């Protein structure tokens, strides 16, 4: 994970510059796991994105302005009540952890000062955002709830005591001396990166691999020196001194806040937030589209599945139509030999005068029918199959055309914006695939409609 504790240490400095002593003017919650805080400082408004998404959790300044739902979520309304107009007094990181604390001074219902803490946990699928009453130490609410049945270590529900996420008993890498480092050596033959992550707080696999990369590439320094040099880099590349890059790693795009010796095709950015906007922009947009358009994806998938089954049946019908001439011949042979057929027979053997050697042909009969009715039954089958050919071919063409349309819509959903999804939904309604309910309010408002 690129957004590790070291990355958070760097971006915290970038956030402090424009957020500490700033006033929270507006709060939006465009998606279930994302918040947008409008913060005003030095006569300038900036948008801060806080995401507790299981795959794209992060905190940054953003230039993105997503659409908001028609009705504000409950957590959004609660944050507005307690935080709009409040001052962010301090932003601090829990040491070497992916947890950020906003220390906020607001007002209670009678105008008295009230001190609140906003805890932001950037921890993958366990990410969360919690508003805590500082005096009582209790949770006012969280963007994700955890009951005692879900988590026995801590409960994330209103009124519960706020407890920091559990931490492993790891060493603070910034305080480790060379003697202490060498006293607990790393076995270079046994997954050394994993050992570094397991021993030192705040280390991600990417950071551990950078230490090992420096050690291996140099050939002149020991592992502790590579360890110390990399940590010194962290202290240098904080906030405005960060040198953010995106790069390729194991065939995938990744990012970090400082240069890496192992980075392939690095691309620099002027700020951490600019880089995060670029890196997550497309990914987050696709995820948002999936959230609001998953029902459309399911609908289109079901329609395609039905069409594929229909095509199989039509192909079988078309294949059966090749038997039409056989039924005609059987009918004509039977008509020419009605004198050989007695009612109640299940089959009759006649000579096939359509072939040169006049071979015998066994014609199955329906014992419930008269000889002439049996002959007519074969002519009816022949006529039905012959007439079906043009209809079946027309149906196959129409179904293939519809599948092409459905594929095109699915492709559009992959690159669509949330606003595009609503247009696609309306188009599908006009085509008869679903019933379209017009949104209550299509204009952009914060978290939807203003309270």
C-alpha positions in Angstrom: 0.0 0.0 0.0 1.6 3.3 -1.1 -0.4 5.4 1.5 1.6 4.1 4.4 2.5 5.8 7.7 5.5 7.5 6.1 3.4 8.9 3.3 0.8 10.1 5.9 3.6 11.8 7.8 4.5 13.8 4.7 1.0 14.7 3.6 0.1 15.8 7.1 2.6 18.7 6.7 0.8 19.6 3.4 -2.6 19.6 5.2 -1.4 21.6 8.2 -0.2 24.4 6.0 -3.8 25.2 4.7 -6.0 23.7 7.4 -4.6 24.5 10.8 -6.4 27.6 12.1 -8.8 27.3 9.2 -12.6 27.3 9.5 -14.8 24.5 8.2 -17.3 26.2 6.0 -19.2 23.4 4.3 -19.3 19.6 4.5 -20.4 17.3 1.7 -20.7 13.5 1.6 -21.1 12.7 -2.1 -20.5 8.9 -1.6 -21.0 6.6 1.4 -17.3 6.5 2.3 -16.2 10.0 1.2 -16.3 13.4 2.7 -15.5 16.8 1.3 -14.6 19.6 3.8 -14.5 23.1 2.5 -11.9 24.9 4.6 -11.3 28.7 4.6 -8.0 30.1 5.6 -6.3 33.4 4.7 -9.3 34.4 2.5 -8.9 31.2 0.4 -11.3 28.2 0.2 -9.9 24.7 -0.3 -11.5 21.3 -0.6 -10.3 18.5 1.5 -11.2 14.9 0.5 -11.4 12.4 3.3 -12.0 8.8 2.1 -12.6 5.7 4.1 -13.0 3.6 1.0 -11.8 0.0 1.5 -9.6 0.2 -1.6 -8.9 4.0 -2.1 -8.7 5.3 1.5 -6.8 8.6 1.7 -6.8 12.2 2.8 -5.8 15.1 0.5 -6.6 18.4 -1.0 -8.7 17.9 -4.2 -9.8 19.9 -7.2 -12.6 17.3 -8.0 -16.2 18.4 -7.5 -18.3 15.3 -7.5 -22.1 15.3 -7.8 -24.0 14.9 -4.5 -27.0 12.8 -3.6 -30.5 14.4 -3.4 -30.7 13.6 0.3 -27.8 14.1 2.6 -26.7 11.0 4.6 -27.2 11.0 8.3 -23.4 11.2 9.1 -23.1 14.2 6.8 -25.9 16.0 8.6 -24.4 15.2 12.0 -21.0 16.6 10.9 -22.7 19.8 9.7 -24.4 20.2 13.0 -21.1 19.9 15.0 -18.4 21.1 12.6 -19.7 23.8 10.2 -18.2 27.0 11.4 -15.7 25.3 13.7 -11.9 25.9 13.8 -9.3 23.2 13.1 -6.8 24.0 15.9 -4.3 21.3 15.2 -3.7 18.3 13.0 -1.5 15.5 14.3 -0.6 12.0 13.3 -0.6 9.1 15.8 3.1 8.3 15.8 4.1 5.9 13.0 0.5 4.9 12.5 -2.0 5.6 9.7 -4.3 7.6 12.0 -4.7 11.4 11.8 -6.4 13.5 14.4 -8.1 16.9 13.7 -8.4 18.8 17.0 -11.4 21.1 16.5 -13.0 23.9 18.5 -16.7 24.4 17.8 -19.7 25.7 19.6 -22.5 23.8 21.4 -26.2 24.6 21.3 -25.9 27.4 23.8 -22.8 29.0 22.2 -20.2 27.6 24.6 -16.9 26.3 23.3 -17.0 22.6 22.6 -13.8 20.6 21.8 -14.1 17.7 19.3 -11.6 15.3 17.7 -12.1 13.9 14.2 -10.2 10.6 13.9 -9.3 9.6 10.4 -8.0 6.0 10.1 -6.4 5.2 6.7 -6.2 1.5 7.1 -7.5 -0.3 3.9 -10.8 -2.1 4.4 -10.7 -1.1 8.1 -10.6 2.6 7.3 -13.0 4.8 9.2 -13.8 8.4 10.2 -15.1 9.1 13.7 -16.2 12.3 15.4 -15.3 12.1 19.1 -16.3 14.3 22.1 -12.8 15.1 23.5 -14.0 15.7 27.1 -15.9 12.5 27.4 -13.8 10.4 25.0 -17.0 9.0 23.5 -17.9 8.6 19.8 -20.6 11.0 18.5 -20.8 9.0 15.3 -18.6 7.1 12.7 -18.9 6.8 9.0 -18.7 3.0 9.5 -20.3 1.3 12.4 -18.9 -1.7 14.2 -20.9 -3.6 16.8 -19.4 -5.7 19.6 -20.4 -8.8 17.6 -18.3 -7.5 14.7 -15.2 -6.4 16.7 -14.6 -7.5 20.2 -11.6 -5.1 20.6 -13.5 -1.9 20.1 -17.1 -0.8 19.3 -17.6 2.0 16.7 -21.1 3.1 17.7 -22.5 6.5 19.0 -21.9 6.7 22.7 -19.2 4.1 22.9 -15.7 5.0 24.1 -13.3 5.7 21.3 -10.3 3.4 21.3 -7.5 3.7 18.8 -7.0 0.8 16.4 -4.8 -2.0 17.9 -1.1 -1.7 17.3 1.5 -4.4 17.2 4.4 -4.2 19.6 6.9 -2.7 17.1 9.9 -0.5 17.6 10.0 3.2 16.7 12.4 3.2 13.7 13.3 6.9 14.3 14.6 6.0 17.8 16.5 2.8 17.0 20.3 3.0 17.4 22.8 1.0 15.4 23.5 -1.1 18.5 19.8 -1.9 18.9 19.4 -2.6 15.2 22.3 -5.0 15.1 21.2 -6.7 18.3 18.0 -7.8 16.5 19.4 -8.6 13.1 17.6 -9.1 9.8 18.1 -12.5 8.2 18.7 -11.6 4.6 18.0 -15.2 3.5 14.4 -15.2 4.9 12.1 -12.6 3.4 14.0 -9.6 4.8 11.3 -7.0 3.7 8.7 -8.9 5.7 11.0 -9.0 8.7 11.5 -5.2 8.6 7.7 -4.6 8.3 7.2 -6.9 11.3 9.8 -5.3 13.5 9.4 -1.5 12.9 6.3 0.7 13.2 5.1 2.5 10.1 7.0 0.4 7.6 5.1 -0.8 4.5 6.5 -3.5 2.1 7.3 -0.7 -0.3 9.4 1.2 2.3 11.1 -1.9 3.5 12.0 -2.9 -0.1 13.5 0.6 -0.6 15.8 0.1 2.4 16.9 -3.3 1.0 17.3 -1.8 -2.5 19.7 0.8 -1.2 21.7 -1.8 0.7 22.0 -4.1 -2.3 22.7 -1.4 -4.9 25.4 0.3 -2.8 27.6 -2.6 -1.9 29.6 -0.2 0.4 27.2 0.3 3.3 25.7 -2.1 5.8 22.0 -2.7 6.3 21.7 -0.3 9.2 23.2 2.6 7.2 20.7 1.9 4.4 18.0 1.9 7.1 19.2 5.2 8.6 19.6 6.9 5.3 16.1 6.0 4.1 14.6 7.3 7.4 16.6 10.5 7.0 15.0 10.9 3.5 11.6 10.7 5.1 12.4 13.6 7.4 13.6 15.6 4.5 10.7 15.0 2.1 7.8 16.3 4.3 5.1 18.7 3.2 6.2 21.2 0.7 9.6 19.5 0.4 7.9 16.3 -0.8 9.0 15.0 -4.2 5.9 12.9 -5.2 6.2 10.5 -8.0 4.1 7.8 -9.7 6.0 4.8 -11.1 5.7 1.2 -12.2 6.0 -1.6 -9.7 5.4 -5.3 -10.6 3.6 -4.3 -13.7 1.2 -1.9 -11.9 1.2 1.8 -11.3 2.1 3.0 -7.8 3.1 6.2 -6.0 5.2 7.6 -3.2 6.1 10.9 -1.6 9.9 10.7 -2.2 12.3 9.3 -4.9 12.8 5.6 -4.8 15.9 3.8 -6.1 13.7 1.0 -7.5 11.2 3.2 -9.2 10.6 2.4 -12.9 9.5 5.2 -15.2 9.0 7.7 -12.4 6.7 10.7 -13.2 7.1 13.7 -10.8 4.3 15.9 -9.5 4.3 19.4 -8.0 2.4 18.3 -4.9 1.2 15.2 -3.1 -2.5 16.1 -3.5 -2.1 16.8 -7.2 -0.5 13.4 -7.6 -3.3 11.7 -5.6 -6.0 13.4 -7.7 -4.2 12.1 -10.8 -3.6 8.6 -9.5 -7.1 8.0 -7.9 -9.2 10.1 -10.3 -10.1 7.4 -12.8 -10.1 4.6 -10.2 -12.4 6.4 -7.8 -14.7 7.6 -10.6 -15.1 4.0 -11.9 -15.8 2.9 -8.3 -18.4 5.7 -7.8 -20.0 4.8 -11.1 -20.1 1.2 -10.0 -21.8 2.2 -6.7 -24.6 4.1 -8.4 -24.8 2.0 -11.6 -24.3 -1.5 -10.3 -28.0 -2.2 -10.9 -27.6 -1.2 -14.5 -24.6 -3.5 -14.9 -26.6 -6.3 -13.4 -29.6 -5.6 -15.7 -27.4 -5.4 -18.8 -25.7 -8.7 -17.8 -29.0 -10.4 -17.3 -30.3 -9.2 -20.7 -27.2 -10.4 -22.4 -27.5 -13.8 -20.7 -31.1 -14.1 -21.9 -30.1 -13.1 -25.4 -27.3 -15.7 -25.4 -29.7 -18.4 -24.4 -32.2 -17.2 -27.1 -29.4 -17.4 -29.7 -28.7 -21.0 -28.7 -32.3 -21.9 -29.2 -32.6 -20.1 -32.5 -29.4 -21.8 -33.8 -31.0 -25.2 -32.9 -34.2 -24.2 -34.7 -32.1 -23.2 -37.8 -30.3 -26.5 -37.6 -33.6 -28.4 -37.4 -34.8 -26.5 -40.5 -32.3 -28.4 -42.6 -34.5 -31.4 -42.0 -37.4 -29.8 -43.8 -36.8 -31.6 -47.1 -36.6 -34.9 -45.4 -40.1 -34.4 -44.0 -41.4 -33.4 -47.4 -40.0 -36.6 -49.0 -41.4 -38.8 -46.2 -44.8 -37.1 -46.8 -44.7 -37.7 -50.5 -43.5 -41.3 -50.2 -46.3 -42.0 -47.7 -48.9 -40.4 -50.0 -47.7 -42.6 -52.9 -48.1 -45.7 -50.7 -51.2 -45.1 -48.7 -52.5 -48.5 -49.9 -49.8 -50.1 -47.8 -50.8 -48.4 -44.6 -53.5 -49.7 -42.2 -54.8 -47.7 -39.3 -53.1 -48.7 -36.1 -49.6 -49.3 -37.7 -46.6 -47.7 -36.0 -44.4 -47.7 -39.1 -44.4 -48.7 -42.8 -41.6 -49.6 -45.1 -41.6 -48.2 -48.6 -39.2 -47.8 -51.5 -37.5 -44.3 -51.8 -38.0 -43.5 -55.5 -36.1 -40.3 -55.1 -32.8 -42.2 -54.9 -31.3 -44.2 -57.7 -31.1 -47.6 -56.0 -34.6 -47.4 -54.6 -33.6 -48.2 -51.0 -36.2 -49.1 -48.4 -37.2 -46.4 -46.0 -39.0 -46.9 -42.7 -41.5 -44.2 -42.1 -42.7 -43.8 -38.4 -46.5 -43.4 -38.0 -48.8 -42.2 -35.4 -51.1 -45.0 -34.7 -53.9 -42.6 -33.6 -54.0 -41.1 -37.1 -55.4 -42.3 -40.4 -52.8 -42.9 -43.3 -53.7 -39.6 -45.0 -53.5 -37.8 -41.7 -50.0 -39.2 -41.1 -48.9 -38.0 -44.5 -50.4 -34.6 -43.8 -48.5 -34.5 -40.5 -45.1 -34.7 -42.4 -46.2 -32.0 -44.9 -47.2 -29.7 -41.9 -43.7 -30.2 -40.3 -42.0 -29.4 -43.6 -44.1 -26.3 -44.1 -43.5 -25.1 -40.6 -39.7 -25.5 -40.8 -39.5 -24.0 -44.2 -41.4 -20.9 -43.1 -39.4 -20.6 -39.9 -36.0 -20.1 -41.7 -36.5 -16.5 -42.7 -38.1 -15.6 -39.3 -35.3 -17.4 -37.4 -32.6 -15.6 -39.4 -34.3 -12.3 -38.7 -34.5 -13.0 -35.0 -30.8 -14.0 -34.9 -29.8 -10.7 -36.6 -32.0 -8.6 -34.2 -30.6 -10.4 -31.1 -27.0 -9.9 -32.3 -27.8 -6.3 -32.9 -29.3 -6.0 -29.4 -26.2 -7.6 -27.8 -24.0 -5.1 -29.6 -26.1 -2.3 -28.2 -25.8 -3.8 -24.7 -22.1 -4.2 -25.0 -21.8 -0.6 -26.1 -23.7 0.5 -23.0 -21.5 -1.6 -20.7 -18.5 0.0 -22.3 -19.9 3.5 -21.7 -20.5 2.6 -18.0 -16.8 1.8 -17.6 -15.8 5.4 -18.6 -19.0 7.2 -17.5 -19.2 10.0 -14.9 -22.0 9.8 -12.3 -24.0 12.3 -14.3 -23.6 10.1 -17.4 -25.0 7.1 -15.5 -28.3 9.0 -15.0 -28.5 9.7 -18.8 -27.8 6.0 -19.5 -30.5 5.0 -17.0 -33.0 7.3 -18.8 -32.0 5.9 -22.2 -32.5 2.4 -21.0 -35.9 3.4 -19.7 -36.9 4.9 -23.1 -35.7 1.6 -24.7 -38.0 -0.3 -22.4 -35.4 -2.1 -20.3 -36.4 -0.4 -17.0 -38.8 2.1 -15.4 -37.1 5.4 -15.0 -37.7 7.5 -11.9 -36.5 11.1 -12.3 -34.3 12.3 -9.4 -36.1 14.6 -7.0 -33.4 17.3 -7.5 -30.9 17.2 -10.2 -29.1 20.4 -9.2 -25.8 20.2 -7.3 -26.2 20.9 -3.6 -24.0 20.1 -0.7 -24.6 16.5 0.3 -27.7 17.0 -1.8 -30.5 19.2 -0.6 -29.6 21.9 1.9 -30.9 21.3 5.4 
